[in-house]
Amino acid sequence: MEKSKFKTKTDFLEVSVTHKIYYEDCGIPIDETILFIHGGPGAGFSDRDKRFFNFDKQRVVFFDQRGASKSIPFGCIEENTTQDLVSDITKLINYLGIDRVLLFGGSWGTTLGLVYAIENPNRVKGLLLRGVFLANKASIDHYLEGGVEKEFPEIWNRFSQNGPKTSTLSITDYYLNKMINGTSTEKQFFSYEWAFYEISIYKKGITKEEVEAVLERIPYESLSIMETHYLRNNYFFEENYILDNLNKLKHIPVKIVHGKEDAICPVRFAVELDSLLKNSVLFIVEGGHSDSEPEIEHKLIDIINSGVW
């Protein structure tokens, strides 16, 4: 049997006085490099994310964004904005000697990938986006102002009943305040409940037991605090920043994979994005928001293995 050429380098890169980001450089040293951008914000990447790739033929870089998973300090929202993360991507690929990358992002990863490409089009060879999140008012309102409540009333009730009853804070600000300033018990409780809400609508037909199992293996504390931090700040860019700047991507090929039944990021947002891009292909397949939905997973692997984005 031929010996595998696959190698992995793991390390931390200091990106500011406060933050060091964890990264893994996997596969063979070839010119065409894929940069995997995880969701959340705050979710981090996992070994399971590596299933999409063949490291004997591809070079893939994974990294945990500021405050996420293995990056340090864990859960830190100081010096943590979209602009900081965009800067970190440039610092990381420069450090690794990479000129241009293929970006593969899911959910919040699509947001960050699009913003990075808009601001650094000369560093991006192509985009593969799964579960498009535009981080505009329409997308946020669906998640927190009625869309999910209509489709999943029981899940919404569990989530919202923990929110402000007499406080003037929004539900996002209330959860974030408890995660930052609450007792240790409150910090754990509100982090768990925020993540439980998201994972409960993440995949078609997911059970309570499956949600609990997911939360046992992911860094939900960083996911919860980072999501609320970014939400309350409208993701640190002006309304419809992505849609208003898509002309900067006209020479970048874009592939979009989106589940028909995506409850977190409804398919209409992917359709809207595709309609405004000049060089994109949209695949609408069976499934929800999760990349583990069979048709979503298979389509992503097909696109990656094709080598043509």
C-alpha positions in Angstrom: 0.0 0.0 0.0 1.3 3.5 -0.9 2.3 5.5 2.1 0.2 8.5 2.7 1.8 11.9 2.0 -0.7 13.6 4.4 0.9 15.8 7.0 -0.5 18.2 9.6 1.1 21.2 11.2 -0.7 22.5 14.3 0.2 25.8 16.0 -1.0 29.2 17.3 -0.6 32.5 15.5 -0.5 35.6 17.5 -2.8 38.1 15.8 -3.0 40.8 18.4 -1.7 41.6 21.9 -4.8 39.8 23.2 -5.5 37.0 20.8 -3.8 33.9 19.5 -5.6 31.8 17.0 -5.2 28.0 16.7 -4.8 26.6 13.2 -4.1 23.3 11.5 -2.4 23.1 8.1 -3.3 19.7 6.6 -2.5 17.8 3.5 0.2 18.1 0.8 2.0 21.4 0.0 0.4 22.4 -3.3 -0.4 25.8 -4.7 -4.2 25.5 -4.5 -5.1 25.8 -0.9 -8.6 25.6 0.7 -9.3 27.7 3.8 -12.1 26.3 5.9 -14.1 29.0 7.7 -16.2 27.7 10.5 -19.6 29.0 11.6 -21.1 30.5 14.7 -19.4 32.9 15.2 -17.6 31.0 18.0 -18.3 27.4 16.9 -14.7 26.5 16.0 -13.8 23.7 13.7 -13.7 20.0 14.5 -12.1 16.9 13.2 -15.5 16.0 11.7 -15.1 19.0 9.3 -12.1 17.2 7.8 -14.4 14.5 6.2 -15.0 16.7 3.2 -11.3 16.5 2.0 -8.7 14.2 0.7 -5.5 15.3 2.3 -3.4 13.1 0.0 -4.5 15.4 -2.8 -5.4 18.7 -1.2 -4.0 21.3 1.2 -6.6 22.6 3.6 -6.1 25.1 6.4 -8.5 25.1 9.4 -8.5 27.8 12.1 -10.5 28.7 15.1 -11.6 32.4 15.0 -10.8 34.7 17.9 -12.3 33.4 21.1 -13.5 30.2 19.6 -12.7 26.7 20.7 -8.9 26.2 21.0 -8.0 29.8 20.3 -7.0 31.9 23.3 -8.3 33.5 25.3 -11.4 31.3 25.1 -14.7 33.1 24.7 -13.1 36.6 24.7 -15.2 39.3 22.9 -12.6 42.0 23.4 -10.9 43.1 20.1 -13.3 40.7 18.4 -15.1 42.1 15.3 -15.7 41.0 11.8 -12.9 43.4 10.7 -10.6 41.7 13.2 -11.4 38.3 11.7 -10.9 39.5 8.2 -7.5 40.9 9.2 -6.7 37.5 10.9 -7.3 35.6 7.7 -4.8 37.8 5.8 -2.3 37.4 8.6 -2.7 33.6 8.6 -2.3 33.1 4.9 0.6 35.5 4.7 2.3 33.6 7.6 1.8 30.3 5.8 3.1 31.7 2.5 -0.2 31.4 0.7 -1.0 33.9 -2.1 -4.6 33.0 -3.0 -7.1 30.7 -1.4 -10.3 28.9 -2.1 -12.7 29.7 0.8 -15.2 27.1 2.1 -17.6 28.4 4.7 -20.9 27.4 6.2 -23.5 29.6 7.9 -21.6 32.5 9.6 -18.6 31.1 7.6 -20.4 32.2 4.4 -20.8 35.7 5.9 -17.1 36.0 6.8 -16.0 34.4 3.6 -18.1 36.9 1.5 -16.9 39.9 3.5 -13.3 38.7 3.2 -13.6 38.2 -0.6 -15.3 41.7 -1.0 -12.4 43.3 0.8 -9.6 41.2 -0.6 -10.8 39.9 -4.0 -7.2 39.5 -5.2 -6.5 36.9 -2.5 -9.6 34.7 -3.3 -9.7 32.1 -6.1 -13.2 30.9 -5.4 -16.0 30.5 -2.8 -17.9 27.5 -1.7 -20.8 28.6 0.5 -23.1 26.3 2.5 -26.2 27.7 4.3 -26.0 31.3 3.3 -26.3 33.9 6.1 -26.2 37.5 4.9 -26.2 39.0 8.5 -28.7 41.7 7.5 -31.8 42.8 9.2 -34.0 40.3 7.3 -31.8 37.4 8.3 -31.5 38.4 11.9 -35.2 39.1 12.2 -36.0 35.6 10.9 -33.9 34.1 13.6 -35.0 36.3 16.5 -38.1 38.2 15.6 -40.7 35.8 14.4 -39.6 33.4 11.7 -38.4 30.6 14.0 -41.2 31.3 16.5 -43.8 30.5 13.8 -42.2 27.3 12.6 -41.0 26.0 16.0 -43.3 27.4 18.7 -42.2 24.9 21.4 -38.5 25.6 20.8 -39.0 29.3 20.7 -41.0 29.2 24.0 -38.1 27.4 25.7 -35.7 29.9 24.4 -37.7 33.1 25.0 -39.1 32.2 28.4 -35.5 32.7 29.8 -35.5 36.2 28.4 -36.4 39.6 29.9 -39.7 39.8 31.7 -39.4 43.2 33.2 -36.0 44.3 31.7 -35.9 46.7 28.8 -33.1 44.7 27.2 -33.6 42.7 24.0 -33.5 39.0 24.3 -30.0 39.0 22.7 -28.7 41.7 25.1 -30.3 39.9 28.1 -28.6 36.5 27.3 -25.3 38.2 26.6 -25.5 40.2 29.9 -26.1 37.0 31.8 -23.2 35.2 30.0 -20.8 38.1 30.9 -22.1 39.4 34.2 -24.1 36.6 35.7 -23.2 34.1 38.4 -21.2 31.0 37.3 -24.5 29.1 37.3 -26.2 31.7 35.1 -23.3 31.9 32.7 -23.5 28.1 32.1 -27.3 28.1 31.9 -27.7 30.9 29.4 -24.8 29.7 27.3 -26.4 26.2 27.1 -29.9 27.5 26.4 -28.7 29.8 23.6 -26.9 26.9 21.9 -29.8 24.5 22.6 -32.1 26.9 20.7 -29.8 27.0 17.6 -29.0 23.3 17.5 -32.7 22.4 17.9 -33.5 23.9 14.5 -30.2 23.0 12.9 -31.2 19.8 11.3 -34.4 18.4 9.9 -36.1 16.2 12.5 -33.5 16.4 15.1 -34.5 15.1 18.5 -33.9 16.6 22.0 -31.5 13.7 22.7 -29.6 14.4 19.6 -29.4 18.1 20.4 -28.0 17.2 23.9 -25.5 14.9 22.3 -24.2 17.6 20.0 -23.9 20.1 22.9 -21.7 17.5 24.7 -19.1 17.6 22.0 -19.0 21.3 20.8 -17.6 24.4 22.6 -21.0 25.8 23.1 -19.9 28.5 25.6 -17.8 30.3 22.9 -20.5 29.7 20.3 -23.2 31.4 22.5 -21.2 34.4 23.8 -19.8 35.1 20.4 -23.1 34.8 18.5 -24.8 37.2 21.0 -21.9 39.6 20.8 -21.9 39.7 17.0 -25.7 39.9 16.8 -26.1 42.8 19.2 -23.5 44.7 17.1 -25.2 43.9 13.7 -22.1 41.9 12.8 -20.0 45.1 12.8 -20.9 46.3 9.3 -23.6 48.4 7.8 -27.0 47.1 6.7 -26.8 45.0 3.5 -23.0 45.5 3.2 -22.7 42.1 1.5 -25.5 42.6 -1.1 -24.4 46.1 -1.8 -20.8 45.1 -2.6 -21.2 42.0 -4.7 -19.8 43.8 -7.8 -16.4 43.2 -6.3 -16.8 39.5 -6.7 -17.7 39.4 -10.4 -14.5 37.6 -11.4 -14.6 35.1 -8.5 -16.5 31.8 -9.1 -19.0 31.0 -6.4 -20.8 27.7 -5.7 -23.7 27.8 -3.2 -25.2 24.7 -1.5 -28.4 25.3 0.5 -31.0 23.1 2.1 -34.6 23.5 1.1 -35.8 23.3 4.7 -33.1 25.4 6.3 -34.9 26.9 9.3 -32.0 29.1 10.5 -31.1 30.6 7.1 -34.2 30.3 4.8 -33.4 29.4 1.2 -34.8 32.7 -0.1 -31.6 34.4 1.1 -29.4 32.0 -1.0 -31.6 32.7 -4.0 -31.3 36.4 -3.5 -27.5 36.2 -3.3 -27.2 34.0 -6.3 -29.5 36.3 -8.4 -27.1 39.2 -7.7 -23.8 37.5 -8.3 -22.3 37.4 -11.8 -20.4 34.1 -11.6 -22.3 31.7 -9.3 -24.1 28.4 -9.3 -26.8 27.6 -6.8 -27.6 24.0 -5.7 -30.8 23.7 -3.7 -31.0 20.3 -2.2 -33.0 18.4 0.4 -32.1 19.2 4.0 -31.9 21.8 6.7 -29.0 23.9 7.9 -26.6 21.2 8.9 -23.7 20.1 6.7 -24.4 16.5 7.9 -27.7 16.4 6.0 -27.0 13.6 3.4 -27.7 15.6 0.2 -25.9 18.7 1.4 -22.9 16.7 2.5 -22.7 14.7 -0.8 -23.0 17.9 -2.9 -20.2 19.6 -1.0 -17.9 16.7 -1.4 -18.7 16.4 -5.1 -17.8 20.1 -5.6 -14.6 19.9 -3.6 -13.5 16.8 -5.4 -14.2 18.3 -8.8 -11.4 20.8 -8.2 -13.3 23.5 -10.1 -15.0 26.1 -8.0 
